Amino acid sequence: MTQTLTKSQEILERDAKHNAGLWQPNIVFTHGDGVKIYDADGNEYIDCMAGIAVASVGHGNERLSNAIAEQAKKLMICSQAHGNDTRTDFYDKLVSFLPSEMNLTRFFMASSGSEANEAATKWAKAATGRKHFVVAKRSFSGRTHGVLPLTWEKKYREPFGPYANLSTFINLNKIDELEEAITDETAAIFFEPVQGEGGMYPADPEFLQAAQEIAHKRGALVIMDEVQSGVGRTGKFLACEYPGSKPDMVTLAKGIGGGFPLGVLAMTEEVALKMPKGGHGTTYGGNALASAAGLAVLEEIEAKDLIANSLEVGNYFQEKLRALENPKIRTVRGLGLMIGVEFKEKVAPYVKALKEHGVIVINAGATVIRFVPPLIITKEEVDEVIARFEKALAQVQA
Ligand SMILES: *Cc1c(COP(=O)(O)O)cnc(C)c1O
């Protein structure tokens, strides 16, 4: 007798023959609507992963999907060697979101976070004539060769060296270690203001302030990796606004495209113009389609006041998580809608149980569950997540 497979099982069977073998997916998503996402068999989930902090304005967003469709009919690709109206509109809109005192008025457009970070390391070298970077333990800067040496996790980094970029890892928030690590070979300090992949650790504002002062005094630049924390997720457009940072460079990706591949390196003019003409580039960077997506995301954030929503609903979400007082939960930390729940044990069974109760999340390390929903999430939807989380906790701990 032939067994009938569900639609998801059928797709997963075919997929397993061709994927690169890096993951073992056990769910197939076919569409989404706001914070909801649906599998191939029509089951509904609340998406607190959002493609890992990517779907900032939610799934199936009108403004974003219309902007992409309209731009696609008009012009998709336009080399950065040529001007493009949509790209320039994106620049102007982005400038209006960046705190003016940071003077981040120059942009290099890429297609991912790793690419934006790679560009930042090249610009730091071009601007300082130095080659060394100081990074924090637990940092995640991406998976390409240029940024792997700035990524802490050994299993990502060690098998693929040696690397052209040189780095020293310090403990986050340890000013004395930073003092010691910065030398006259240091091109830049390179920090995530809230570590994402490494476990959702916000850096101390005092540390970021001191780090910036020490770096600048010694002729090194300050780079903030806001690939995950940027674009309103923490309740400010940039997380490094909390300590009042004045970075020389900030990188954005994930949320800025709302799902469309887009990475941006924002720089001061002083740093930007140190790169020799033609010293860096990429075919797809600044293409009209990505620019239209980025512009629509920023317009949607403005129109719906999503940065304020991140702060308000994020704080509400954190309060509700803290109120759970589950004996296996060690702590809840985060900023806005960038939230980590650290357990006293491995979280894989909880991630699985949450999925069974209709909530999609991802871990951040072995013992932390990450909640990074679309910035449009409401308090009512948070209440529903909490109710399902309680059931998942009870199921695992039964
Ligand atoms: C995801 C991430 C990256 C890498 O971005 P990709 O788009 O995957 O290349 C870099 N830095 C941080 C902080 C990230 O969260």
Ligand as a Chemical Component Dictionary entry (heavy atoms), coordinates in Angstrom:
data_LIG
# 
_chem_comp.id                   LIG 
_chem_comp.type                 NON-POLYMER 
_chem_comp.pdbx_formal_charge   0 
_chem_comp.three_letter_code    LIG 
# 
loop_
_chem_comp_atom.comp_id 
_chem_comp_atom.atom_id 
_chem_comp_atom.alt_atom_id 
_chem_comp_atom.type_symbol 
_chem_comp_atom.charge 
_chem_comp_atom.model_Cartn_x 
_chem_comp_atom.model_Cartn_y 
_chem_comp_atom.model_Cartn_z 
_chem_comp_atom.pdbx_ordinal 
LIG C1 C1 C 0 23.559 37.996 9.944  1  
LIG C2 C2 C 0 24.696 38.838 10.382 2  
LIG C3 C3 C 0 25.805 39.068 9.536  3  
LIG C4 C4 C 0 25.951 38.386 8.199  4  
LIG O1 O1 O 0 24.963 38.811 7.308  5  
LIG P1 P1 P 0 24.676 37.918 5.990  6  
LIG O2 O2 O 0 23.612 38.714 5.288  7  
LIG O3 O3 O 0 24.228 36.588 6.459  8  
LIG O4 O4 O 0 25.933 37.861 5.227  9  
LIG C5 C5 C 0 26.787 39.924 9.998  10 
LIG N1 N1 N 0 26.699 40.512 11.190 11 
LIG C6 C6 C 0 25.650 40.337 12.021 12 
LIG C7 C7 C 0 25.603 41.048 13.321 13 
LIG C8 C8 C 0 24.624 39.473 11.648 14 
LIG O5 O5 O 0 23.600 39.252 12.480 15 
# 
loop_
_chem_comp_bond.comp_id 
_chem_comp_bond.atom_id_1 
_chem_comp_bond.atom_id_2 
_chem_comp_bond.value_order 
_chem_comp_bond.pdbx_ordinal 
LIG C1 C2 SING 1  
LIG C2 C3 SING 2  
LIG C2 C8 DOUB 3  
LIG C3 C4 SING 4  
LIG C3 C5 DOUB 5  
LIG C4 O1 SING 6  
LIG O1 P1 SING 7  
LIG P1 O2 DOUB 8  
LIG P1 O3 SING 9  
LIG P1 O4 SING 10 
LIG C5 N1 SING 11 
LIG N1 C6 DOUB 12 
LIG C6 C7 SING 13 
LIG C6 C8 SING 14 
LIG C8 O5 SING 15 
# 
